[in-house]
Amino acid sequence: MSKLAVLRYTGSILLIIGYFILLNVSVFWGIAIRLFANLICLPWAIKHKIWDFVVLLTFFIVIEFDKFLKLILNN
């Protein structure tokens, strides 16, 4: 299994964990985990030229990064 595939699988698992944490534990840590997960899934999608997935991940990264910055700056 390639390193990019491992990153994709890890990112997918972290997305689920991050969503659970976002809803049930902490918005800050949920967003942080989801942001990281999306970032590590991105190289796999770019390598395989799955451009709709790249656009979707980029969209989520921008939204999550905005929320992450707002949470950091408000504390």
N, C-alpha and C positions, 0 to 999 in steps of 0.2 A: 504494500500500500504506500502511495506517495505521501510526502509531507503535506502537500496541499489537501489531499483527501482527509488526512488526520485532522488538519485545521478545520476543514468543513464539518466533519462529524463532531468535533469538540465544540465548534461554534453553534451547531444546531442544538446540542445538549444544553449549552450555556444559555441559549435563547429561551428555552423552556424554563430553566431554573431562574433566569432573570425575570421572566414574566411572573412566575410564582412569587418571587421575592418582592417584585414591584407591587403586586396586589395585596400581599399578606404580611409583609415584614417592614420594608423600608423603600420609599420611592427613590431615595438617593442611590442605594446599593443596587436596586433593581435596574435603574437606568444605567448605572456604571457597568454592570454585567452585560446588559443588552448591547450597549455601545461597543464594548470590547468584542462581544460575540459577532456582531455584524462586521466589525473591522477584520476579524480573522477569517470570516467566510468570503470576503471580497476577492482575495487573490485567486481562489479556486474558480470563481465565476468569471473573472477576467481571463484566466488562462483558457478556459473552455468556451469563451466567447458567448456566454449566455447573457446577452446584453439587457434583456428585460429584467433579469434577476439583479444585474449590476445596478440598473437604475432604481429598482425597488430598494436594494440595500443602501444605496447612496441617499435615497429619500429618507429612510429610517435613521440613518446616521446623522443627517442634518437635523432632523426633529429631536432626536435624543441628545445630540450635542448641545442644542439650544437649551433644552430643559436642564441638562447637566450644569451648564454655565449659570443659569438662573439660580439653581439650587446652591451652587458654590458661592455666588456673589451675595446671596441673601443671608448667608450664615456668617 
